[in-house]
């Protein structure tokens, strides 16, 4: 789940000091131990890594669980964490092998074995949660554990497999504590990450303390952290303005972000060029009013992205005309090429040629929050202004919303996507591959072939042409409509260090970087 720029008129460069088995972290061990309070509107769907594939849940997993591999800040190549080494066996890129470190224990004191790693992957695939991360491992055939060696056998070549291991989907759980065929209930967590979850109240608060048993890529862990969860951006902003928080990240209101004063020395503002995107997703299942491609193309022909960007988000985001965002290998603008400017006439012609009578009525669902609500209202205004569409807008609580789209209940819905790892594959296979995490019923043999083709190249630049072809296919089929690309903002008080390292625009939340000055 993306170059960080401080808005203090200074370009900040992250200095990473390489060391055996890890890198030096900020803050230093001499930092004060008072807990840093972080506010967010992200939601933790499940504390069990087999049960969630969303930013809020994975932000927690990054800190309380360990993966075989991990990413350094702004890194593109994963490095060992719970593993001492990992490599492909042979040249077919269908067998990947890791050696587990021999000095690892879970926070509860139990020694970590290769069987725990095997179990973690197999139960995730077996449970197959409706909102779980299993779509990320579409190429995984089986896992074998012998001694400290873990071998992953793949169905096809997949050069991106090491990067997938470094995500929250690769979290290692204690096989004696997590049920084999169902998700673990309650608020207990048994992991081996740099933090231990000491207290948890769903949707309200989490308290994390450093894990003294942690051993891995990090040479130092941070201080204690309290996470406060808010239902919406306005509530988060109110708590920040009341000085109840030390750090905020994802997601303050756009009006507040646009009005930030860089000269205010009491507030440190970190602005990242992020690869986070937002899409309007269409339900292609039989019976959906959007199952006909002509309807989806007609919608694409009239949506005015710049208007959404300026009127709703006050230019804190930028228009996106592609499945793959700007700054990512293979990015092109096929939706701009196909639909260069909003055109009611073209939309009407597309519907007429398909024999579809206007207006086309459908329901547009979004997560209940002020930003998504304003966005949905603007999309409805644009669509209904053409007299070709009739749109009913519905807001749902995040968990209800997530289950609803996973069950195929919505005609259309808006949802963001934060890349799990820095590769264009993370915008293709999970989003538009067969059985994608969007659950919109889209299947395309041509797209699946292109995805498979892109995964065969270890030299990722060689996949560029395939990614371009894939994006053209998506602009033709329109299973989703890219809307905008997000900038990433983290605000911190003047007595807190490390907020600029909290996120690099991916889904990783590095709470261990935070400390007191």
C-alpha positions in Angstrom: 0.0 0.0 0.0 4.4 5.9 -2.1 9.3 10.6 -1.6 8.3 12.6 1.1 8.4 16.4 1.0 8.1 18.6 4.1 6.0 21.7 3.5 8.5 23.7 5.6 10.2 25.0 2.5 12.9 22.3 3.0 13.3 19.2 0.9 13.8 16.3 3.4 15.9 13.3 2.3 15.6 10.1 4.3 19.1 8.9 5.3 19.2 5.2 5.8 22.2 3.7 7.4 22.7 0.1 6.4 23.6 -2.4 9.1 23.7 -6.2 9.3 20.1 -7.3 9.7 18.6 -3.9 9.8 18.8 -0.1 9.6 19.1 2.8 12.0 15.7 4.3 13.0 14.5 7.6 14.4 13.9 8.4 17.1 17.0 7.3 19.0 16.9 5.3 22.1 17.3 8.5 24.2 13.9 9.7 23.1 11.3 10.3 25.9 9.0 7.4 26.6 5.7 9.3 26.8 3.2 7.7 24.4 2.7 9.5 21.1 -1.0 9.8 20.2 -1.9 9.3 16.5 -5.3 10.0 15.0 -6.8 8.5 11.9 -10.1 7.8 10.2 -8.9 4.4 9.0 -10.9 1.4 10.3 -9.5 -1.9 11.5 -11.7 -4.5 10.0 -10.1 -7.4 11.7 -7.1 -8.0 14.0 -6.6 -11.4 12.2 -4.5 -10.9 9.1 -6.5 -13.6 7.3 -9.6 -11.4 7.6 -8.8 -8.0 6.1 -7.3 -6.3 3.1 -7.6 -2.6 3.9 -5.4 0.3 5.0 -6.5 0.5 8.6 -6.1 -3.2 9.3 -2.7 -3.5 7.6 -1.4 -0.4 9.4 -1.9 -2.4 12.6 -0.4 -5.6 11.1 2.8 -3.7 10.1 3.5 -3.1 13.7 2.3 -6.2 15.6 3.1 -8.9 13.1 6.2 -9.9 11.3 6.7 -10.9 7.7 9.5 -12.9 6.0 10.5 -9.8 4.1 9.9 -6.1 4.6 10.6 -2.8 2.8 12.9 -0.1 3.9 11.4 3.4 3.7 11.0 4.3 0.0 12.5 1.0 -0.9 11.5 -1.0 -3.9 13.3 -4.3 -3.1 12.3 -6.2 0.0 14.9 -7.1 2.6 14.8 -10.0 5.1 12.9 -9.5 8.3 11.7 -12.8 9.9 13.8 -14.6 7.2 17.6 -14.7 7.2 17.5 -15.0 3.4 15.1 -15.6 0.5 15.6 -16.4 -3.1 14.1 -17.9 -6.2 15.2 -21.5 -6.9 16.1 -22.0 -10.6 15.2 -19.7 -13.5 11.5 -20.5 -13.8 10.4 -18.1 -11.0 8.0 -20.7 -9.8 9.8 -21.8 -6.6 10.6 -19.3 -3.9 12.5 -20.3 -0.8 13.2 -18.6 2.5 15.4 -19.6 5.5 13.7 -18.6 8.8 15.8 -16.9 11.4 16.6 -19.2 14.3 16.3 -16.6 17.1 12.6 -15.6 16.7 9.8 -15.8 19.3 6.3 -14.5 19.4 5.6 -11.8 21.9 4.0 -14.5 24.1 7.4 -16.3 24.3 6.7 -19.3 22.0 9.4 -20.0 19.4 8.5 -19.3 15.8 9.0 -22.2 13.4 8.7 -22.7 9.7 5.4 -24.6 10.4 4.0 -21.3 11.7 4.8 -19.6 8.4 3.3 -22.5 6.4 0.2 -22.4 8.6 -0.2 -18.7 8.3 -0.4 -18.8 4.5 -2.5 -22.0 4.3 -5.2 -20.8 6.7 -5.4 -17.4 4.9 -6.1 -19.2 1.7 -8.4 -21.8 3.3 -10.5 -19.2 5.2 -10.9 -17.2 2.0 -12.5 -14.3 3.8 -14.8 -12.1 1.7 -12.7 -9.1 2.5 -9.4 -11.0 3.0 -6.0 -10.7 1.2 -6.0 -14.0 -0.6 -6.5 -12.4 -4.1 -2.9 -11.1 -3.7 -1.6 -14.7 -3.8 -3.4 -15.9 -6.9 -0.2 -17.6 -8.1 0.5 -19.5 -4.9 0.1 -23.3 -5.3 1.3 -24.6 -1.9 3.8 -24.1 0.9 6.3 -26.6 2.2 8.1 -26.4 5.6 11.2 -28.4 6.4 13.4 -27.5 9.3 13.8 -23.7 9.1 13.2 -23.7 5.3 10.0 -22.5 3.8 9.3 -23.2 0.1 6.6 -21.5 -1.8 5.6 -23.3 -5.0 3.8 -21.2 -7.6 1.4 -22.0 -10.4 3.1 -19.6 -12.9 6.1 -17.4 -13.0 5.7 -14.5 -10.6 8.7 -12.1 -10.2 6.6 -10.0 -7.8 6.1 -12.8 -5.3 8.9 -11.6 -2.9 7.2 -8.2 -2.7 3.9 -9.8 -1.8 5.5 -11.7 1.0 6.5 -8.3 2.5 2.9 -7.1 2.8 0.4 -7.5 5.6 -0.9 -10.6 3.8 2.3 -12.3 4.7 1.9 -11.8 8.5 3.1 -14.7 10.5 0.7 -15.9 13.3 1.1 -18.3 16.1 -0.5 -21.5 14.9 -1.5 -22.5 18.5 -3.6 -19.4 18.9 -5.3 -18.9 15.5 -8.1 -21.3 14.4 -7.3 -23.3 11.3 -10.6 -22.7 9.5 -12.1 -19.5 11.0 -11.0 -16.0 11.9 -9.8 -15.4 15.5 -12.3 -13.4 17.4 -11.7 -10.9 20.2 -8.9 -8.3 20.7 -6.0 -10.6 21.4 -3.0 -10.6 19.0 -0.1 -13.0 19.0 2.6 -11.8 16.7 6.3 -11.0 16.7 6.4 -7.5 15.3 8.1 -4.5 16.8 5.0 -3.7 18.9 2.6 -5.5 21.3 -1.0 -4.6 21.3 -1.8 -4.0 25.0 -5.2 -2.5 24.8 -7.8 -2.3 22.1 -11.3 -0.9 21.8 -12.7 -1.3 18.3 -13.2 1.9 16.5 -12.0 4.0 19.4 -8.5 3.3 20.7 -5.4 1.0 20.6 -2.4 1.1 22.8 0.9 -0.3 21.6 4.1 -0.8 23.5 7.5 -1.9 22.1 8.0 -5.7 21.9 11.2 -6.6 23.9 11.3 -9.9 22.1 11.4 -8.5 18.6 14.3 -9.4 16.3 14.3 -8.6 12.6 15.2 -5.9 10.1 14.8 -3.1 12.6 17.8 -2.5 14.9 15.7 -0.4 17.3 12.0 -0.1 18.0 10.2 3.1 18.9 8.4 4.2 22.0 4.8 3.6 23.1 2.0 4.7 20.8 -1.7 5.3 21.3 -3.9 5.2 18.2 -7.3 7.0 18.2 -9.8 6.1 15.6 -12.4 8.6 14.4 -15.6 8.0 12.4 -14.9 10.8 10.0 -12.6 13.5 8.8 -14.4 16.3 10.6 -14.1 14.5 14.0 -10.4 13.9 13.4 -9.9 17.6 12.5 -11.7 18.7 15.7 -9.5 16.5 17.9 -6.4 17.8 16.2 -7.5 21.4 16.6 -8.3 20.7 20.3 -4.6 19.5 20.7 -5.7 16.0 21.7 -3.4 14.4 19.1 0.3 14.5 18.5 0.1 13.2 14.9 -2.7 12.9 12.3 -2.6 10.7 9.2 -5.4 9.7 6.9 -7.6 11.6 6.6 -8.2 15.3 7.4 -10.9 17.2 5.5 -9.7 18.6 2.1 -10.7 22.1 3.1 -8.5 21.9 6.2 -5.5 20.6 4.2 -5.8 23.2 1.5 -5.8 26.0 4.2 -2.6 24.8 6.0 -0.1 27.6 6.7 3.5 26.4 6.0 4.7 29.3 8.2 3.0 27.9 11.3 6.0 26.6 13.3 3.8 24.9 15.8 2.6 22.4 13.2 4.9 20.2 11.1 3.3 19.2 7.8 4.7 16.3 5.7 3.3 16.1 2.2 4.0 13.0 0.2 3.7 12.3 -3.5 1.5 9.2 -3.0 0.4 6.4 -5.3 -2.9 6.1 -3.5 -5.8 6.2 -6.0 -9.6 6.3 -5.9 -11.9 4.5 -8.3 -15.6 4.4 -9.2 -16.2 0.7 -9.3 -19.0 -0.9 -11.4 -20.9 -4.1 -10.7 -20.8 -6.3 -13.8 -22.8 -9.1 -12.5 -25.9 -10.2 -14.4 -28.9 -8.1 -13.5 -26.9 -5.0 -12.7 -27.9 -1.9 -14.6 -24.2 -1.4 -15.2 -23.5 -4.9 -16.6 -23.8 -3.5 -20.1 -20.4 -2.0 -21.2 -22.2 0.8 -23.2 -23.6 2.2 -19.9 -20.2 2.2 -18.2 -18.6 3.8 -21.3 -21.3 6.4 -21.3 -20.6 7.2 -17.7 -16.9 7.5 -18.5 -17.7 9.9 -21.3 -19.4 12.5 -19.0 -17.4 12.4 -15.7 -15.4 15.7 -15.2 -12.5 14.7 -13.0 -11.0 18.2 -12.7 -14.3 19.5 -11.4 -14.2 16.8 -8.7 -10.6 17.6 -7.8 -11.3 21.3 -7.4 -14.8 21.5 -6.0 -14.6 18.6 -3.6 -10.9 18.2 -2.8 -9.7 21.7 -3.3 -6.7 20.4 -5.4 -5.3 18.3 -2.6 -5.7 15.4 -5.1 -5.0 15.3 -8.9 -7.1 13.8 -11.7 -6.3 10.2 -12.7 -7.0 8.8 -16.1 -5.4 5.3 -15.7 -5.5 2.2 -13.6 -1.8 2.7 -12.8 -1.0 6.1 -11.1 1.5 8.7 -12.1 5.0 7.9 -10.9 4.6 4.2 -11.3 6.2 2.1 -14.0 4.0 1.7 -17.1 1.6 4.6 -16.4 -0.3 5.9 -19.4 -3.5 7.9 -19.7 -5.8 5.6 -21.7 -9.0 7.1 -20.2 -8.0 10.6 -21.3 -7.2 9.2 -24.8 -10.6 7.5 -25.0 -12.6 10.2 -23.3 -10.6 13.5 -23.6 -13.4 15.8 -22.4 -16.9 15.3 -20.9 -19.4 14.9 -23.7 -23.2 14.3 -23.2 -23.6 13.9 -26.9 -21.1 11.0 -27.0 -22.7 9.3 -24.0 -26.2 9.6 -25.6 -24.8 8.1 -28.8 -23.2 5.1 -26.9 -26.6 4.4 -25.2 -28.6 4.8 -28.4 -26.3 2.5 -30.3 -26.7 -0.2 -27.6 -30.5 0.2 -27.6 -30.6 1.4 -24.0 -33.3 3.8 -23.0 -32.3 6.8 -20.9 -32.3 7.6 -18.1 -30.4 4.7 -16.7 -31.1 4.4 -13.0 -28.5 3.0 -10.5 -27.4 3.2 -6.9 -24.0 4.7 -6.0 -22.7 3.7 -2.5 -19.9 5.3 -0.5 -18.4 5.1 3.0 -20.1 7.4 5.4 -17.9 10.4 5.7 -17.9 14.0 4.6 -15.4 13.7 1.8 -16.9 10.7 0.1 -20.4 12.2 0.5 -19.4 15.4 -1.2 -17.7 13.4 -4.0 -20.7 11.2 -4.5 -23.0 14.3 -4.6 -20.8 15.8 -7.3 -20.7 12.6 -9.4 -24.5 12.5 -9.2 -24.8 16.1 -10.2 -22.6 15.6 -13.2 -24.4 12.4 -14.3 -28.0 13.7 -13.8 -27.2 17.0 -15.5 -27.0 15.0 -18.8 -30.5 13.7 -18.3 -29.1 10.3 -19.2 -28.8 8.9 -15.7 -30.8 8.8 -12.4 -28.5 8.2 -9.4 -29.5 7.3 -5.9 -26.6 8.0 -3.4 -26.3 5.8 -0.3 -23.9 6.2 2.6 -22.8 3.1 4.7 -20.7 2.5 7.7 -17.3 1.1 6.6 -17.9 -2.5 7.7 -21.4 -2.6 6.2 -20.0 -0.9 3.1 -17.2 -3.4 2.8 -19.3 -6.4 3.2 -21.9 -5.0 0.8 -19.6 -4.6 -2.1 -17.9 -7.9 -1.4 -21.3 -9.5 -1.7 -22.1 -7.7 -4.9 -25.0 -5.7 -3.5 -24.1 -2.3 -5.0 -24.5 -1.1 -8.6 -21.5 1.2 -8.2 -19.3 2.3 -5.3 -16.3 4.5 -4.7 -13.3 3.2 -2.9 -9.6 4.1 -2.5 -6.6 1.9 -3.1 -3.3 2.2 -1.4 -0.6 0.0 -3.0 0.8 -2.8 -0.8 4.2 -2.7 -2.6 5.8 -0.4 -5.2 5.0 -2.3 -8.4 2.3 -1.8 -11.0 1.3 -5.4 -10.5 -0.4 -4.2 -7.3 -2.8 -2.1 -9.4 -3.6 -4.9 -11.9 -3.9 -8.4 -10.4 -5.8 -7.4 -7.2 -8.0 -4.8 -8.9 -8.9 -6.3 -12.4 -7.7 -9.9 -12.3 -10.2 -12.7 -12.1 -11.7 -12.9 -8.5 -10.3 -9.5 -7.7 -10.5 -7.8 -4.3 -13.1 -5.4 -5.8 -15.6 -8.3 -6.1 -17.4 -6.6 -9.1 -17.6 -9.7 -11.3 -15.2 -8.5 -13.9 -13.4 -11.3 -15.8 -11.3 -10.9 -18.9 -9.1 -13.6 -20.4 -7.1 -10.9 -22.3 -6.5 -9.0 -19.0 -5.5 -12.2 -17.1 -3.1 -13.1 -19.9 -1.5 -9.6 -19.7 -1.2 -9.8 -15.9 0.5 -13.2 -16.2 2.8 -11.8 -18.8 3.9 -8.8 -16.7 4.7 -11.1 -13.8 7.3 -13.1 -15.6 9.9 -10.3 -15.8 12.4 -9.8 -13.0 13.6 -6.7 -14.9 10.3 -4.9 -14.4 10.9 -2.3 -17.2 10.5 -5.2 -19.7 6.8 -5.4 -18.6 6.0 -1.8 -19.6 4.4 -2.6 -22.9 2.2 -5.3 -21.4 1.1 -2.8 -18.6 0.2 -0.3 -21.3 -1.8 -2.8 -23.2 -3.6 -3.8 -20.0 -4.5 -0.3 -19.3 -6.0 0.1 -22.7 -8.1 -3.0 -22.2 -9.4 -1.5 -18.9 -10.3 1.8 -20.7 -12.2 -0.2 -23.3 -14.1 -2.5 -20.8 -14.5 0.1 -18.0 -14.9 -2.3 -15.1 -13.9 0.8 -13.0 -13.3 4.4 -13.6 -10.2 6.0 -12.1 -11.0 9.3 -10.5 -8.0 10.8 -8.7 -4.6 10.3 -7.2 -4.1 11.2 -3.6 -1.4 13.3 -2.0 -0.4 12.0 1.5 -0.4 14.3 4.5 0.9 13.7 8.0 0.7 16.5 10.6 2.6 16.5 13.9 3.1 18.8 16.8 6.4 20.5 17.2 7.5 18.3 20.1 7.2 15.0 18.0 9.8 13.7 15.7 9.6 11.2 12.9 6.2 11.9 11.4 7.7 12.5 8.0 8.8 8.9 8.0 5.5 7.4 9.2 4.4 6.6 5.6 6.2 6.7 2.3 2.9 6.6 0.4 2.5 2.9 0.6 0.3 1.1 3.1 3.1 0.6 5.6 2.7 2.5 8.9 6.0 2.9 10.7 4.9 3.8 14.2 8.4 3.0 15.4 9.7 6.2 13.7 7.7 8.4 16.1 9.2 9.8 19.3 9.4 12.8 21.6 11.8 15.7 21.0 
